[in-house]
Amino acid sequence: MACYYRQHEDSSVTVPKFCNETSVGVTYYDIKVRVGRVEWLVERRYKDFAQLHDKLVEEVSISKKLLPPKKLVGNKQPAFLEQRREQLETYLQELLIYFRTELPRALAEFLDFNKYDIIYLLQDLAKLFHESGDALLSSKKEYNLSALEVFAISERLSLPCPPSPDRGGKYDFSHVLDFCTQLVSLVVTPVKDNSSFTQDYNTVDVPIGRSNIIPNRLKFNLNAFRNLKTLRFSALSTENIVDVELLKPTLQTICVHNTTIQNINQVLLCDNLHKHCDVPSLLPEEISSATSGTSESNASLVTADAWRELTELDLTGNLLTQIDGSVRTAPKLRRLVLEQNRIRNVQNLSELPHLQLLSLSGNLINECVDWHLTMGNLVTLKLAQNKLKTLSGLRKLLSLVNLDLSSNQIEELDEVDYIANLPLLETLRLTGNPLAGSVDYRPRVLARFHERAAEISLDNEPGTQLELDTALVLSALLKSKQRAKQK
């Protein structure tokens, strides 16, 4: 990201070309701005140059003769336009020499420094928070910042205070810091006000606007956000965070959506250099019992990596292939949402005793073997849109209240027997399975619950009186068959 304050000696501006919009009779000049390694293009008309010049003459008293004059006749001739392009380039270059370390706001906005430069972008944010910060925080203490804005805040904290005639005024960085420290929920996206970023930015290195800045390559810390309870990343990896330690004492919810991450450790151990090593050796499994052989160094590493307040982790819409051991760094997790990934097997949940909701909808799970051994306290389990054919592995989840099995491959009605004996089950979804297309599907399923049939909501609807009456008859027949088999 650009910082003209630090790199003004390595900055340049050129006007490489112009283009005519013949349909409307307008000529645009492409301005190329470079600050260090950062470049971007700005498109402006001569009228925009004239308006800028008037502001600069009024505000900073530059010479009126600096801008080439307007021409009314022959102003569309290629030779004239080429001459004007050269003159406008000279004009901008002289302005950059004149304003060597600090640009007037009018010039900064004209050249889009407020979109790509740390200082001027933060001045826009400071003005917004100075004027509307209290209203934004009172209505909802959640705010969406782009990766560029978060990076700018992070970098600005390491900069010496740049000279500013507005110190304490509406452009002062203190307004940004004050807003950030009060923020409870932060949403970070590659860009703002662009609904297509989930498709564009999570798979390829797409630059921001007409610049060469790639949001997925921006590394930043979140040290300015001291009181965050919720952190949401969308189409941007949490591996962009270089120091996450200050968030761990307060953060309760993490949501990371629409990225290419393949492992949970890329979130929970995002700034740990050893996250791809043998994670279980670093986690509470080895320190949870008195007989464990974990070394003191490993135990201290676990303590450093632990998310002591984290109760919800939502990693919907990524490329996760497994539930790795890093989940054990969040021992207080109550809600784990891993929908729309590529998970085939469920593991490493035995160290989450508080886990009440597990959502694995939209994955590739084809079996569930003795899940009660690792998730015995689950209240809600969502397994929609997987490849399950049998339910035997769910038969001992005795605390389960809500179970979603819609859109799987369950064909046999006898599979329902494995979950019909769960004493607390109240809601069950089986729609979208082959068995849901059978004759009298609803009363036949409800019959498997026998005396509890009236307590069950099947596919979001309780049984009608007719369905319950039919289920009662079918239940009696089932019991009769069972007694006959026992004899």
Protein Blocks (a to p, Z undefined) as FASTA:
>chain_A
ZZfklmmmmgccddfbccddfknopacddddddehjbccdddddfklmmmmmmmmmmmno
pafklpccddfehplgfklmmmmmmmmmmmmmmmmmmmmmbccfklmmmnommmmgmklm
mmmmmmmmmmmmmmmmmmoccdcddfklmmmmmmmmmpccdddfkgoiamlmklmmmmmm
mpmbdcddfbehiaklmmmmmmbccdehjbfbdfklpccdfklmmmbfbdcdehiafklp
mblklmmmmmmbdcdehiabfbfklmmmmmgcklmmcfklmmmklmmpmkbcbdfklmmm
mmmmpcfkbcbdcdehiabfbdcfklmmmmmbfbdcfehiabfbdchklmmmkbmbdcfe
hiabfbdehkllmmmmbfbdcfehiabfbfklmmmmmkbmbdcfehiabfblklmmmmmm
pmkbmbdcfehiaklmpghklmmmmmmnmmmmmmpcgehiacdfklmmmmmmmmmmmmmm
mmmmmZZ
